[in-house]
């Protein structure tokens, strides 16, 4: 039996709720020459363990202690048969034509060792990321190679796979940097071919916190000091360009807010003021109704008290005195 050309390396830690979608996105590929290797990275969620235990053949499931994402990918690679690797996280998805279009680049351009794509997020957020270059200077400024990029097995092994000490993050960024530093060339298909799930507990979102991001970033820079020194000017220029781009985007968002949101907000305030006036008037009417109800109740209570008084023994015994009092008042 011929070995598959592509090995899908799929680490999974407590993502049983999502892994079915990830696997389905692989099975739906227009390119079908692949194998799927799932690594259960010490999942503690019983539902995930149950889902993984029921994955059908020919999917292979390997079980390890929890050692982190880079170690899980390396473990899958060590058991893979393909000449090309695709590291797909178990909560993400591939576009149906990704493997076909990525392999077309690798087959047509033997000098290319890895090929990436554009991505689109889904879940808690929706936006697209469209990097253009993955040369060393570009990669030093920003990780422009997305998840699920295809990489030749010989290039993967030449750099030793992922650095397993970098389990806190930036392990993929470091991996692509080491490939380029070793002389391997990459390419980017200018098309959204990968869907990246954004959750409230996504590692990439947690990495936006400075305290969480600083440690792996310092480790990354420390490992690639020579490259950063040699390309410092290009990195600074790239960061400046990125900052200017973000500034323009913020300005456009602010313009849109002024042009469209503020008039809508004004109308909302006017409607609120109108409704508030109606509420106040309604409160006034309701207040009168409540006062009428109170007076009616009081009148009824007084009538009851008068009736009780008329029926009382003391009222009957004092009837002559009251008549006399009335005659005296009339004489005045």
C-alpha positions as CSV (number, residue, x, y, z in Angstrom):
1,X,0.0,0.0,0.0
2,X,1.4,3.4,-1.0
3,X,2.0,5.9,1.8
4,X,-0.2,9.0,1.8
5,X,1.4,12.2,0.5
6,X,0.0,14.4,3.3
7,X,-0.1,13.6,7.0
8,X,-2.6,15.7,9.0
9,X,-1.0,16.3,12.5
10,X,-3.9,17.0,14.9
11,X,-3.2,17.6,18.6
12,X,-6.2,17.6,20.8
13,X,-6.5,18.7,24.4
14,X,-10.1,18.9,25.8
15,X,-11.5,19.9,22.3
16,X,-13.9,17.0,21.9
17,X,-16.7,19.4,21.1
18,X,-14.9,20.7,18.1
19,X,-12.7,18.0,16.7
20,X,-15.5,16.5,14.6
21,X,-15.7,19.7,12.6
22,X,-11.9,19.7,12.1
23,X,-11.9,16.1,10.8
24,X,-14.9,16.7,8.6
25,X,-13.1,19.7,7.0
26,X,-10.2,17.3,6.1
27,X,-12.5,14.6,4.8
28,X,-14.2,17.1,2.6
29,X,-11.0,18.0,0.8
30,X,-10.8,17.9,-3.0
31,X,-7.4,16.3,-2.5
32,X,-7.9,12.9,-0.8
33,X,-4.4,11.5,-0.5
34,X,-3.9,12.0,3.2
35,X,-3.9,10.4,6.6
36,X,-5.1,11.9,9.9
37,X,-3.1,11.4,13.1
38,X,-4.8,12.6,16.3
39,X,-2.7,13.1,19.4
40,X,-4.7,13.1,22.7
41,X,-2.4,15.4,24.7
42,X,-3.5,14.2,28.1
43,X,-7.1,15.4,27.9
44,X,-8.8,15.7,31.3
45,X,-12.3,16.2,29.9
46,X,-14.2,12.8,29.9
47,X,-16.3,13.9,27.0
48,X,-13.2,14.5,24.9
49,X,-11.7,11.2,25.9
50,X,-15.0,9.5,24.9
51,X,-15.1,11.3,21.5
52,X,-11.5,10.3,20.7
53,X,-12.1,6.7,21.7
54,X,-14.9,6.5,19.1
55,X,-13.1,8.0,16.1
56,X,-13.3,5.6,13.2
57,X,-10.5,4.0,11.3
58,X,-8.4,4.9,9.4
59,X,-7.9,7.8,11.8
60,X,-5.1,7.0,14.2
61,X,-5.3,8.2,17.8
62,X,-2.1,8.4,19.8
63,X,-2.3,9.0,23.6
64,X,0.4,10.9,25.6
65,X,0.7,12.7,28.8
66,X,0.0,16.5,28.6
67,X,3.2,17.9,27.2
68,X,1.9,20.9,25.2
69,X,1.1,21.7,21.6
70,X,4.6,21.6,20.1
71,X,5.4,18.2,21.7
72,X,2.0,16.8,20.5
73,X,2.7,17.9,16.9
74,X,6.2,16.4,17.0
75,X,4.8,13.1,18.4
76,X,2.3,13.0,15.5
77,X,5.1,13.7,13.0
78,X,7.2,10.9,14.4
79,X,4.4,8.5,13.6
80,X,3.5,10.0,10.2
81,X,4.0,8.4,6.8
82,X,3.5,11.4,4.5
83,X,6.1,13.4,2.7
84,X,4.2,16.6,3.6
85,X,2.8,17.7,7.0
86,X,-0.2,19.8,7.8
87,X,-0.5,20.7,11.5
88,X,-4.3,21.3,12.0
89,X,-5.4,22.2,15.5
90,X,-8.5,20.3,16.6
91,X,-10.8,23.3,16.9
92,X,-10.0,24.8,13.4
93,X,-11.1,24.0,9.9
94,X,-9.7,23.8,6.4
95,X,-11.3,25.2,3.3
96,X,-12.3,22.3,0.9
97,X,-9.6,23.1,-1.7
98,X,-6.6,23.9,0.6
99,X,-4.7,20.6,0.3
100,X,-5.1,20.7,-3.5
101,X,-4.0,24.3,-3.9
102,X,-1.1,23.9,-1.4
103,X,0.2,20.7,-3.1
104,X,0.0,22.4,-6.5
105,X,2.5,25.0,-5.3
106,X,4.8,22.3,-3.8
107,X,4.6,20.2,-6.9
108,X,5.2,23.0,-9.4
109,X,7.9,24.8,-7.3
110,X,10.4,22.3,-5.8
111,X,12.4,25.2,-4.3
112,X,9.4,26.0,-2.0
113,X,9.6,24.1,1.3
114,X,6.4,25.4,2.9
115,X,3.2,27.1,1.7
116,X,0.7,29.1,3.7
117,X,-2.6,30.9,3.0
118,X,-4.9,33.6,4.2
119,X,-7.3,32.9,7.1
120,X,-10.7,33.9,8.3
121,X,-11.8,33.7,11.9
122,X,-15.1,32.3,13.1
123,X,-16.7,31.8,16.5
124,X,-16.5,34.8,18.9
125,X,-14.9,37.1,16.2
126,X,-15.0,37.5,12.5
127,X,-12.1,39.0,10.5
128,X,-9.6,38.0,7.8
129,X,-5.8,38.0,7.9
130,X,-4.1,38.4,4.5
131,X,-0.3,38.3,4.8
132,X,1.7,38.8,1.6
133,X,5.2,37.7,2.3
134,X,7.0,35.1,4.4
135,X,10.7,36.0,3.9
136,X,12.9,36.4,6.9
137,X,12.5,40.2,7.4
138,X,8.7,39.8,7.2
139,X,8.6,36.9,9.5
140,X,10.8,38.7,12.1
141,X,8.3,41.5,12.2
142,X,5.2,39.3,12.4
143,X,4.3,35.6,12.1
144,X,2.9,35.7,8.5
145,X,2.6,31.9,8.2
146,X,-0.8,30.7,9.3
147,X,-1.9,27.5,11.0
148,X,-2.3,24.4,8.8
149,X,0.4,25.5,6.4
150,X,1.9,22.7,4.4
151,X,5.6,21.8,5.0
152,X,7.8,19.2,3.4
153,X,8.8,16.5,5.7
154,X,12.5,16.8,5.0
155,X,12.5,20.5,5.9
156,X,10.6,19.7,9.1
157,X,13.2,17.2,10.1
158,X,16.1,19.4,9.0
159,X,15.2,21.9,11.7
160,X,14.1,19.4,14.3
161,X,10.4,20.1,14.2
162,X,8.8,22.3,16.9
163,X,10.7,23.5,19.9
164,X,9.0,21.6,22.8
165,X,10.2,24.1,25.4
166,X,8.0,26.7,23.9
167,X,4.7,25.4,25.1
168,X,3.5,28.8,26.3
169,X,3.2,30.1,22.7
170,X,5.2,31.4,19.7
171,X,6.3,27.8,18.9
172,X,4.9,28.0,15.3
173,X,6.5,31.5,14.7
174,X,9.8,30.1,15.9
175,X,9.4,27.0,13.7
176,X,8.8,29.1,10.5
177,X,11.7,31.4,11.4
178,X,14.1,28.5,11.8
179,X,13.0,27.1,8.4
180,X,13.8,30.4,6.7
181,X,17.1,30.9,8.6
182,X,18.1,27.5,7.4
183,X,17.6,28.6,3.8
184,X,14.1,27.1,3.2
185,X,11.8,29.2,1.1
186,X,8.1,29.6,1.6
187,X,5.1,30.9,-0.4
188,X,1.6,32.2,0.4
189,X,-1.5,31.4,-1.6
190,X,-3.5,34.7,-1.7
191,X,-6.8,33.2,-0.8
192,X,-8.8,32.4,2.4
193,X,-8.2,28.6,2.8
194,X,-8.2,28.2,6.5
195,X,-10.7,29.0,9.3
196,X,-9.4,29.8,12.7
197,X,-11.7,29.5,15.6
198,X,-11.7,32.4,18.1
199,X,-13.0,31.5,21.6
200,X,-13.0,33.4,24.9
201,X,-10.2,31.0,26.1
202,X,-8.3,30.8,22.8
203,X,-4.5,30.8,23.3
204,X,-4.1,33.6,20.8
205,X,-6.5,35.7,22.7
206,X,-4.8,35.1,26.0
207,X,-1.5,35.9,24.3
208,X,-2.8,39.5,23.8
209,X,-2.3,40.0,27.5
210,X,1.2,41.5,28.0
211,X,2.0,39.4,31.0
212,X,1.2,36.2,29.1
213,X,2.8,37.2,25.8
214,X,6.0,38.7,27.1
215,X,7.6,35.5,28.2
216,X,7.3,33.5,24.9
217,X,8.1,36.6,22.9
218,X,11.3,37.2,24.8
219,X,12.2,33.5,24.3
220,X,11.6,33.9,20.6
221,X,13.7,37.0,20.3
222,X,16.4,35.4,22.4
223,X,16.6,32.4,20.0
224,X,16.8,34.6,16.9
225,X,19.0,37.5,18.2
226,X,21.4,37.4,15.3
227,X,18.6,37.6,12.7
228,X,16.9,40.5,14.6
229,X,20.2,42.4,14.8
230,X,20.9,41.9,11.1
231,X,17.4,42.9,10.0
232,X,16.6,45.5,12.7
233,X,15.9,48.3,10.2
234,X,13.5,46.2,8.1
235,X,11.7,45.0,11.3
236,X,11.3,48.5,12.5
237,X,10.1,49.7,9.1
238,X,7.6,46.8,8.9
239,X,6.3,47.6,12.4
240,X,6.0,51.3,11.6
241,X,4.1,50.4,8.4
242,X,1.8,48.1,10.4
243,X,1.2,50.8,13.0
244,X,0.3,53.3,10.3
245,X,-2.0,50.7,8.7
246,X,-3.7,50.2,12.1
247,X,-3.9,54.0,12.6
248,X,-5.7,54.3,9.2
249,X,-8.1,51.5,10.1
250,X,-8.9,53.2,13.4
251,X,-9.4,56.5,11.7
252,X,-11.8,54.9,9.2
253,X,-13.7,53.2,12.1
254,X,-13.9,56.6,13.8
255,X,-15.2,58.2,10.6
256,X,-17.8,55.5,10.2
257,X,-18.8,56.0,13.8
258,X,-19.2,59.7,13.3
259,X,-21.0,59.4,10.0
260,X,-23.4,56.6,10.8
261,X,-23.4,55.7,14.5
262,X,-23.7,59.2,16.0
263,X,-26.8,60.2,14.0
264,X,-28.4,56.9,14.9
265,X,-27.4,57.5,18.5
266,X,-29.1,61.0,18.3
267,X,-32.3,59.4,16.9
268,X,-32.2,56.9,19.7
269,X,-31.9,59.7,22.3
270,X,-34.8,61.6,20.7
271,X,-36.9,58.4,20.8
272,X,-35.9,57.8,24.4
273,X,-36.9,61.4,25.3
274,X,-40.2,61.0,23.6
275,X,-40.9,57.7,25.3
276,X,-39.8,59.2,28.6
277,X,-42.4,62.0,28.2
278,X,-45.1,59.5,27.5
279,X,-44.0,57.6,30.6
280,X,-44.2,60.7,32.7
281,X,-47.6,61.5,31.4
282,X,-48.7,58.0,32.0
283,X,-47.3,58.2,35.5
284,X,-49.4,61.4,36.1
285,X,-52.6,59.7,34.9
286,X,-51.8,56.6,37.0
287,X,-51.1,58.9,39.9
288,X,-54.6,60.4,39.6
289,X,-56.1,57.0,39.2
290,X,-54.3,55.9,42.4
291,X,-55.5,59.0,44.3
292,X,-59.1,58.4,43.1
293,X,-58.8,54.8,44.2
294,X,-57.5,55.9,47.6
295,X,-60.3,58.4,48.1
296,X,-62.9,55.9,47.0
297,X,-61.6,53.4,49.5
298,X,-61.6,56.1,52.2
299,X,-65.2,57.1,51.5
300,X,-66.2,53.5,51.6
301,X,-64.4,53.0,54.9
302,X,-66.1,56.1,56.4
303,X,-69.5,54.9,55.2
304,X,-68.9,51.6,56.9
305,X,-67.9,53.3,60.1
306,X,-71.0,55.5,60.0
307,X,-73.2,52.5,59.4
308,X,-71.5,50.8,62.3
309,X,-72.1,53.8,64.5
310,X,-75.8,54.1,63.6
311,X,-76.3,50.5,64.5
312,X,-74.5,50.8,67.8
313,X,-76.1,50.9,71.2
314,X,-74.4,54.2,72.1
315,X,-75.9,55.9,69.0
316,X,-79.4,54.8,69.9
317,X,-79.1,55.9,73.6
318,X,-77.9,59.4,72.7
319,X,-80.6,60.0,70.1
320,X,-82.6,62.4,72.4
321,X,-79.5,64.4,73.2
322,X,-78.6,64.9,69.6
323,X,-82.1,66.0,68.7
324,X,-82.0,68.6,71.5
325,X,-78.6,69.8,70.3
326,X,-80.0,70.2,66.8
327,X,-83.0,72.3,68.2
328,X,-80.6,74.5,70.2
329,X,-78.4,75.1,67.1
330,X,-81.5,75.9,65.1
331,X,-82.7,78.5,67.6
332,X,-79.4,80.4,67.3
